[in-house]
Amino acid sequence: MNNIVEKIKKLLRLSEDPTNEHVAQAAAQKAQELIAEHNIQGEMLVDKEEGTKREDPDWQGFVFVNKRIQPWSVNLCVALARNNYGRVGIYTGRGVKFCGSKVDFDVVKTMYTWIAKQLHDLATHNCYGRVEATNYKLGAVSTIGKRLDQAKKDAEAKMEVEALMDEVDGKSGLVLYRDAIIALDDYKKKADDRASKDLSGTWRGGQGGVDRSAYSRGVVDGKSVSLTGHQIGG
């Protein structure tokens, strides 16, 4: 497992290489595949010399950089941040930035790149024109957000079951698990508080717009978007 974790760390570092966009994207995709395949938790990607405790929440970097910020892309960033103990902020004319820990930022950015590429490909094949594509992506992201929420609940439930069978240094695994969940929930609140102090407005989410038919098709097709590098049917 340690070899897998180290490989993921190297891939995440490579994904931030500004000198080769194609290599960076491929590295980000491979890292996300390994994270999902081996059920790697964020804490495992923290370097040992940094400790296992997350640093205080801070603005880490841009999830994506684009002068034109589309509602679907913001909604996707919001859903990813919500499920990775962070918060995002819209920087008009620049992109969307993540507030939280560095390790969570790496995961959010990797997943955003992977999912956004699929949405672009789907919209290219299924839509005609920018308005239709925008509404299609909004519908798909609404489904993806629900899937991310459910995946997090499923992962926590699985970890709780495994914790029932573990004991570490005389402590019940279940106690350690619940302590960890409480700590992560508290961290999320700190990230929200930090972001709220710096942000003047609240994103209320993009709506379906004019083309409800495209939005509805996106809702259905959002079920087939891979969240982990492997196709998920539900």
C-alpha positions in Angstrom: 0.0 0.0 0.0 2.9 2.4 0.8 4.2 2.0 -2.8 0.7 2.9 -4.2 0.5 6.0 -2.0 4.0 7.2 -3.0 3.1 6.6 -6.7 -0.1 8.7 -6.3 1.9 11.5 -4.6 4.3 11.5 -7.6 1.5 11.6 -10.0 -0.2 14.5 -8.2 3.0 16.4 -8.2 3.4 15.7 -12.0 -0.2 16.9 -12.6 0.9 20.4 -11.4 3.7 20.6 -14.0 3.0 23.7 -16.0 5.5 22.8 -18.8 3.5 19.9 -20.3 -0.3 20.2 -20.2 -0.9 16.8 -21.7 1.4 14.9 -19.3 -0.1 16.8 -16.4 -3.6 15.8 -17.4 -2.7 12.2 -17.9 -1.0 12.1 -14.5 -4.0 13.7 -12.8 -6.3 11.1 -14.4 -4.0 8.1 -13.4 -3.8 9.5 -9.9 -7.6 9.6 -9.6 -7.9 6.0 -10.9 -5.4 4.7 -8.3 -7.1 6.7 -5.5 -10.5 5.1 -6.3 -9.1 1.6 -7.0 -7.3 1.3 -3.7 -9.7 3.4 -1.6 -7.0 5.9 -0.7 -8.1 8.5 1.9 -6.8 12.0 1.8 -4.9 11.6 5.0 -2.8 8.9 3.5 -1.5 11.3 0.9 0.0 13.7 3.5 3.8 13.4 3.7 5.0 11.9 7.0 7.2 14.8 7.7 4.1 17.1 7.5 2.2 14.9 10.0 -1.3 13.5 9.6 -3.1 16.6 10.9 -4.4 18.9 8.2 -3.0 22.4 8.2 -5.4 25.3 9.0 -7.7 25.9 6.0 -6.4 28.3 3.5 -6.8 29.3 -0.2 -4.7 26.7 -2.0 -5.1 27.4 -5.7 -7.4 27.4 -8.7 -9.4 24.3 -9.4 -9.6 25.7 -13.0 -8.5 28.9 -14.7 -10.9 30.4 -17.2 -12.1 34.0 -18.0 -15.5 32.6 -18.7 -16.9 30.9 -15.6 -19.9 28.7 -16.5 -22.6 27.8 -13.9 -22.1 24.1 -14.5 -18.4 24.3 -13.7 -19.1 26.2 -10.5 -21.7 23.7 -9.4 -19.3 20.9 -10.0 -16.6 22.6 -8.0 -19.1 23.2 -5.2 -20.1 19.5 -5.1 -16.4 18.3 -5.1 -15.4 20.8 -2.4 -18.4 19.8 -0.2 -17.3 16.2 -0.3 -13.6 17.0 0.3 -13.9 19.2 3.4 -13.5 22.5 1.6 -15.1 25.5 0.0 -14.7 27.2 -3.3 -14.8 30.9 -4.3 -15.5 32.5 -7.6 -12.8 34.9 -8.9 -14.5 36.8 -11.7 -12.5 36.7 -14.9 -10.0 34.2 -13.4 -11.6 31.0 -12.3 -12.6 29.1 -9.2 -10.3 28.7 -6.2 -10.4 26.1 -3.4 -10.2 26.8 0.3 -9.2 23.9 2.6 -6.1 21.7 2.8 -3.5 21.1 0.2 -4.2 17.3 0.0 -7.9 17.9 -0.5 -7.2 20.6 -3.1 -5.2 18.0 -5.1 -8.0 15.5 -5.1 -10.7 18.2 -6.0 -8.6 19.5 -8.9 -7.8 16.0 -10.2 -11.5 15.0 -10.1 -12.6 18.2 -11.7 -10.3 17.8 -14.6 -11.4 14.2 -15.1 -15.1 14.9 -14.9 -15.1 18.1 -16.9 -13.4 16.4 -19.8 -16.1 13.8 -19.9 -18.8 16.4 -19.8 -17.2 18.3 -22.7 -17.1 15.1 -24.8 -20.7 14.2 -24.0 -21.9 17.7 -24.8 -20.0 17.7 -28.1 -21.7 14.5 -29.2 -25.2 15.2 -27.8 -25.8 19.0 -28.2 -26.0 21.7 -30.8 -24.9 25.2 -29.7 -23.6 26.7 -26.5 -27.0 27.2 -24.8 -28.0 23.6 -25.2 -24.6 22.4 -24.1 -24.6 24.6 -21.0 -28.0 23.3 -19.9 -27.0 19.7 -20.7 -24.0 20.0 -18.5 -26.0 21.6 -15.7 -28.3 18.6 -15.7 -25.4 16.2 -15.7 -23.7 18.0 -12.8 -26.9 17.9 -10.7 -26.8 14.1 -11.0 -23.1 14.0 -10.4 -23.4 16.1 -7.2 -26.0 13.6 -5.8 -23.7 10.7 -6.7 -20.8 12.3 -5.0 -22.9 12.8 -1.9 -24.0 9.2 -1.9 -20.5 7.9 -2.6 -19.2 9.8 0.5 -21.9 8.3 2.6 -21.2 4.8 1.3 -17.5 5.1 1.9 -18.1 6.3 5.5 -20.5 3.5 6.1 -17.9 1.0 4.8 -15.2 2.5 7.0 -17.5 2.3 10.0 -18.1 -1.4 9.5 -14.4 -2.0 9.1 -13.7 0.0 12.2 -16.0 -2.2 14.2 -13.6 -5.0 13.7 -10.4 -3.1 14.5 -8.7 -2.1 17.7 -5.6 0.2 17.8 -3.5 0.7 20.9 -6.3 -0.6 23.1 -8.9 1.7 21.6 -11.9 0.6 19.7 -11.7 1.1 16.0 -15.2 2.5 16.0 -14.2 5.2 18.6 -11.2 6.2 16.4 -13.4 6.3 13.4 -16.0 8.5 15.0 -13.3 10.8 16.4 -11.9 11.1 12.8 -15.3 11.9 11.3 -15.9 14.6 14.0 -12.5 16.1 13.3 -13.2 16.2 9.6 -16.6 17.8 10.1 -15.0 20.4 12.3 -12.3 21.0 9.7 -15.0 21.5 7.0 -16.7 24.2 9.3 -13.3 25.9 9.7 -12.9 26.0 5.9 -16.4 27.4 5.5 -15.7 30.1 8.1 -12.3 31.0 6.5 -13.9 31.3 3.1 -16.9 33.2 4.3 -14.6 35.9 5.8 -13.0 36.5 2.4 -16.0 36.1 0.1 -18.7 38.8 -0.3 -21.4 36.7 -1.9 -22.9 33.2 -2.0 -23.3 31.0 -5.1 -26.9 29.9 -5.3 -26.3 27.4 -8.2 -27.0 27.6 -11.9 -30.5 26.9 -13.1 -31.6 25.0 -16.1 -32.1 28.1 -18.2 -34.1 28.0 -21.4 -33.6 24.5 -22.7 -35.2 22.2 -20.2 -35.0 19.3 -22.6 -31.2 19.5 -22.7 -31.1 19.8 -18.9 -33.3 16.6 -18.5 -31.0 14.7 -20.9 -28.0 15.8 -18.9 -29.7 14.6 -15.7 -29.9 11.1 -17.2 -26.5 11.0 -18.8 -24.9 12.2 -15.5 -25.4 8.7 -14.2 -22.9 7.3 -16.7 -20.1 9.8 -16.0 -17.1 8.1 -14.4 -16.2 9.6 -11.1 -13.2 7.4 -10.4 -11.6 6.5 -13.7 -13.9 3.4 -14.0 -17.4 3.5 -15.4 -20.1 3.5 -12.7 -23.6 2.7 -13.7 -25.5 4.2 -10.8 
